[in-house]
Amino acid sequence: MRNPLIIIILVLIPILFANGQVSTSLRAQPRILIPINTSADDGTDLFSTGGGISFQGEVGMPFAQWLYFEGVLDAGFLPVNNVGNSMQTISLGVGAGGRYVPVSRLVLKGSVYGGGEVLLYGDNTVLVPFIEPAVDIDFQLSPAFNLGLGSGYRMAFGNGGIAYQALSVSVNLVYNLGVSTSGARIETTPDLAPIYPLYYTYYDTNPLGTVTILNGERDVLKDVKISYYVPQFMDRPKPSGVDTASLRSGQQVTVPLYALFSNDVFGVTEGLVVAGEIHVDYTWLGKEFSRVEPISVEVLNRNAMTWDDDRKAAAFVTANNALVKSYSKNIAANIRGDSRDVFDLNFRIGMGLFEALTLHGTGYVVDPASAYVNLSENLDAVDYIQFPSETLAYQAGDCDDLSVLYNAMLESAGVSTAFLTAPGHIYVAYDLGIPMERAERIFANTDDLIDYEGSVWVPVEVTLVEQGFLEAWRVGAREWRETSNVGTEGFYPTHDAWKTYKPVENPTGELVFLPDPDEVMDAYGSAVDRLIYQDVTPIVRALETQINRNGGSPPAYNKIGVTYAKYGLLDDAEPWFKRSVSGRAYAPGEVNLGNVAYLRGDYDTAAARYKNALKTDDDNTRALLGLAKASFELEDYSSADDSMTMLAVANPDMAQHYSYLGTATAADATVLRASTAASKDVYGWDD
């Protein structure tokens, strides 16, 4: 009997240690044996009803869930009639079968197995072959246990015929191996992209990849929930947010994966591969299971990005970086206090910050390994962008590095920015926050400005940082016109991009020496003066040509004076205003001379000039307002009130705006005086 025991062990070992993805089970079947067609020579039945028990081990095939193979060990007895003794049987066999699950929990099985059977009767022992077809009906009480009924038809052969035949009826007790720990057969197929640390907050609401879940079990899986987890950089698993109420046998579902990374991931300065996990929680036949699938996660360095979405560059615009913010705000504050305020404040801040980069020695350097012109065409290629503080430290960068730096400085100073793109190139625009109609009153030529959604923007080719702001503006405007004319332009406001790609603060590591603010203001002032004379000179020349051709007149002289005055060139404007009133009464010229005196703080002269204008044009609103302002500064409040009373009749809106100058248009003039008396502007130049 030792040989049969060895065979039994060899059969059961692969069953007991089978892979968890292969269904394995042990089955015990107490059964009743009913002999059939077994008659003695006298025609009487040879055997009567007996019994026994059968042990079966089953191994399902992963490539065909309906197919299984089995090993069988059973023992039984059949009483011999009229003798008072029984025939004992011990059999060992192998077989194959198929199963079908018509509804959840119900398993129908059919199999055929055969082998050798030892018949023991008295002192006689006979080994005979046998075969037995069988059917079973099982009900799954839980994933690990089944209970059912079975029936088989045993035929044992001997002496050239049938030794005996018996019908078996059994109760099935089934234990499914490994189910209590491994759970259902589930296949997970992840499709994951590398992690870009810069966008670690982006992955909280945007998928970093997907996983496909296949139910390889014969039953429905319910309440399937998927989570993603990287222990090194996450505090807890992040649910996918897509719960599957039920997953039928053989059904698969693809769900997105999200991650809520800690800011530790932003410390990755060199790419690495870390351990990750995909968690699959589900309910199977009333029992909850949790499966953890190990995965490898590639984490790139924190400067990495791809150009599949140009808005991603906004995440590098770290406007709150301490170095960038403090320096930019300092420059902006100096510009706000500068008297050369002929241009819009935002325009001048952009000019000053650009000149600061020029003085800093920041240069344009093309990185062949990560040039935007190449990588922007390959949406999956990984580029490496410098943070603003890094570009300041290195004093060099390519077009995307310099664009990020300039945008960060502008945003730190409170000026909204945008990325502009052309095929193979990226540059910058910043918002003046004014409509085009106002820009037309400030700039001699608005062709170099962008009208975007009702606001005026200044395009800047930041790679020309070594050539100064005016050239960078001129070239940026030309690039915008060329691309917008053919529809290849891109305009991405930084604040809109931040809604998706939030900026991440990176600490300033390197020691950076920035230009002295006084030097910056000198360079800024020179740039302003160049721009003024660049705008003014052609206009004045054209007006002088008209005077030479048509002869001089007060309006012609006054117009040249206004051209200079609009740009703050009061010394150049004053002689032309004086020529306009020389030997004759001309109200606009007198108003403008009053404005020059007022801006210089000579309020007596200003008041006299405004009065001269009113002698010729008694309802001239600029003269009335100017006289009220000059009288107010001279503390002649009575005259100021009189002028404001007349202004309220001539131009109520203007009078309301300057109501602090008198009581005729404001119920509480004292409060308004205290809050607005610091204004020293003029309403405009009378042309």
Order of alpha helices (4+ residues) and beta strands (2+ residues): alpha-beta-beta-beta-beta-beta-beta-beta-beta-alpha-beta-beta-beta-beta-beta-beta-beta-beta-beta-alpha-alpha-beta-alpha-beta-alpha-beta-alpha-beta-beta-alpha-beta-beta-alpha-beta-alpha-alpha-alpha-alpha-alpha-alpha-alpha-alpha-alpha-alpha
